Amino acid sequence: SVWMVGQVRCLDCGHTERRALDLVEIATKPGSCPACGSRSLDYEFNVFHWSWVTERLAIGGRIPHRQAMEQLRQAGITHVLSVAPEADDAELAAELGIEFLLHGCEDDYQPKPPEFLAPAVDFVLRALENPAAKVHIHCFSGARRSVMVMLAALRALGVSQEEAFRLLTEKRAVAQFVPAYVESVEEYVRRRAARGAGGTGI
């Protein structure tokens, strides 16, 4: 366990409390609001943890403050993709010259259609057409939704599922491969292959 004091706010009923938070628990299983039972929780604490998966693709949790976004820019990140619907940092990213896409979904352990994954992967692939571009993909904890989209991007780039699993496991210790999300990625890959789309390299 890794404990930090932070604030928890329910996005449904607005209940807010400040307490010690187990970061490992947040990353590995969904919490619920003590007031209404909703799983739509927003956590706020002054910590930012992200990881390079390849030389040009990075993954992490929610960007908590301006300094964190500046850290990404200083590391060469040119594009940020947020898979967390509550994490809309478009304005801040624009101020710092970073292209931003909010393409969120709920972390509900349910399958995601190819129509959801396609715009996210297209954003990544278009960015990588510029040899100088580097992309950061994040959700809230950097454990499930961002892993799903990173997996889809890697697979679209021609990386095998086995190699993509290895990369994510080695580079992102908290990565979780939710079965429904993995199958969603593979369905997206099958659809993409049927259209004749190929990889472009990482």
C-alpha positions in Angstrom: 0.0 0.0 0.0 1.0 3.6 -0.7 -0.9 6.1 1.5 -1.4 9.8 0.9 -3.9 12.3 2.3 -6.2 13.6 -0.4 -9.8 14.7 -1.2 -12.5 12.4 -2.6 -15.5 14.0 -4.3 -18.6 12.2 -5.7 -19.4 13.4 -9.2 -23.0 12.3 -8.8 -24.1 13.6 -5.4 -21.3 16.0 -4.6 -20.3 14.4 -1.3 -16.7 15.5 -0.4 -14.4 14.3 2.2 -10.7 14.6 3.0 -9.0 11.4 4.2 -6.0 9.1 3.8 -6.1 7.3 0.5 -4.5 4.0 -0.5 -3.1 4.7 -4.0 -2.7 1.0 -4.7 -6.3 0.3 -3.8 -7.5 3.2 -6.0 -5.5 1.8 -8.9 -6.7 -1.8 -8.5 -10.4 -1.7 -7.6 -13.2 0.8 -7.9 -14.3 2.7 -4.8 -17.8 3.9 -4.0 -19.3 7.0 -2.5 -20.2 6.5 1.2 -23.2 8.8 0.8 -24.9 7.5 -2.4 -22.9 4.4 -3.4 -21.8 5.8 -6.8 -18.5 4.8 -8.3 -18.1 8.1 -10.1 -15.4 9.5 -7.7 -12.9 12.2 -8.3 -9.7 12.0 -6.3 -7.4 15.0 -5.8 -3.9 14.8 -4.4 -0.6 16.4 -5.3 1.0 13.4 -6.9 1.6 12.6 -10.6 3.0 9.2 -11.7 3.5 8.3 -15.4 5.6 5.9 -17.4 7.2 5.6 -20.8 5.9 2.5 -22.6 8.0 3.2 -25.7 10.3 6.1 -26.7 7.2 8.0 -28.0 4.3 6.7 -26.0 3.7 7.3 -22.3 0.9 6.3 -19.9 -0.2 7.6 -16.5 -2.9 8.8 -14.1 -4.8 12.0 -14.1 -2.7 15.2 -14.5 -3.3 16.9 -11.2 -1.9 20.4 -11.7 -0.1 22.7 -14.0 3.3 21.6 -12.9 2.5 18.1 -14.0 1.5 19.2 -17.4 4.6 21.3 -17.6 6.6 18.2 -16.7 5.1 16.3 -19.6 6.0 19.2 -22.0 9.5 19.3 -20.7 9.8 15.5 -21.4 8.8 16.1 -25.0 5.1 15.2 -24.8 3.3 17.0 -27.6 -0.1 15.3 -27.4 -2.3 14.2 -24.4 -5.2 11.8 -24.6 -7.5 11.7 -21.6 -9.7 8.6 -21.3 -11.2 9.9 -18.0 -14.4 12.0 -18.7 -13.8 14.1 -15.6 -10.2 15.1 -16.6 -10.7 17.8 -19.2 -7.4 19.7 -19.4 -7.9 21.1 -22.9 -7.4 24.7 -21.8 -4.3 24.1 -19.8 -2.8 21.9 -22.6 -3.5 24.6 -25.2 -1.7 27.2 -23.0 1.4 25.0 -23.0 1.2 24.2 -26.7 0.1 20.6 -26.2 -2.6 19.1 -28.4 -5.3 17.5 -26.2 -8.2 15.1 -26.8 -10.8 14.2 -24.2 -12.2 10.9 -25.2 -13.6 9.4 -21.9 -15.5 6.4 -20.9 -16.6 4.9 -17.6 -14.4 2.4 -15.9 -17.2 -0.1 -15.7 -15.4 -3.3 -16.7 -17.8 -3.6 -19.7 -16.9 -4.1 -23.4 -16.2 -0.9 -25.4 -17.2 -0.9 -29.1 -14.7 -0.4 -31.9 -16.4 2.9 -32.5 -15.1 4.1 -29.2 -11.6 3.0 -29.6 -11.1 4.2 -33.2 -11.0 7.9 -32.5 -8.6 7.5 -29.7 -6.2 5.3 -31.7 -6.6 7.6 -34.7 -5.5 10.6 -32.5 -2.4 8.6 -31.5 -1.5 7.5 -35.0 -2.0 11.0 -36.5 0.3 12.4 -33.8 3.0 9.8 -34.5 3.1 10.7 -38.2 5.3 13.6 -36.9 8.6 12.1 -36.0 9.0 14.7 -33.2 5.7 13.9 -31.6 5.2 12.0 -28.3 1.9 11.0 -26.9 0.7 10.6 -23.3 -2.4 8.6 -22.6 -4.1 8.7 -19.2 -7.2 7.8 -17.3 -7.6 8.5 -13.6 -5.2 6.0 -12.1 -3.3 4.8 -15.2 -4.3 1.2 -14.5 -7.3 0.1 -16.7 -8.8 2.5 -19.2 -5.6 4.1 -20.3 -4.1 0.6 -20.5 -6.9 -0.4 -22.8 -6.3 2.5 -25.2 -2.6 2.1 -25.1 -3.0 -1.6 -25.9 -5.3 -0.7 -28.8 -2.7 1.8 -30.1 0.1 -0.7 -29.8 -1.9 -3.3 -31.6 -2.8 -0.8 -34.4 0.9 -0.1 -34.7 1.6 -3.7 -35.5 2.7 -4.9 -32.0 1.6 -8.4 -31.1 -0.7 -8.8 -28.1 2.0 -10.8 -26.2 4.6 -8.1 -26.8 2.1 -5.3 -25.9 1.3 -7.1 -22.6 5.0 -7.5 -21.9 5.7 -3.8 -22.5 2.8 -2.6 -20.4 3.6 -5.0 -17.6 7.2 -4.0 -17.5 6.7 -0.3 -17.9 3.5 0.3 -15.9 3.5 -1.8 -12.7 -0.1 -1.0 -11.9 -1.4 -2.0 -15.4 -4.5 -4.2 -15.3 -5.8 -6.2 -18.3 -9.5 -6.2 -17.7 -10.8 -9.2 -19.8 -13.7 -7.2 -21.4 -11.3 -4.4 -22.3 -8.8 -6.8 -23.8 -11.5 -8.4 -25.9 -12.7 -5.0 -27.0 -9.2 -4.2 -28.2 -9.0 -7.4 -30.1 -12.4 -6.8 -31.8 -11.2 -3.4 -32.8 -8.0 -4.9 -34.2 -10.1 -7.4 -36.2 -12.3 -4.7 -37.6 -9.2 -2.6 -38.4 -7.5 -5.5 -40.2 -10.7 -6.1 -42.2 -10.4 -2.5 -43.5 -6.8 -3.2 -44.5 -5.3 -0.7 -42.1 -1.7 -1.4 -41.1 0.8 -0.3 -38.5 3.2 2.7 -38.7 5.8 1.9 -36.1 6.4 3.3 -32.6 
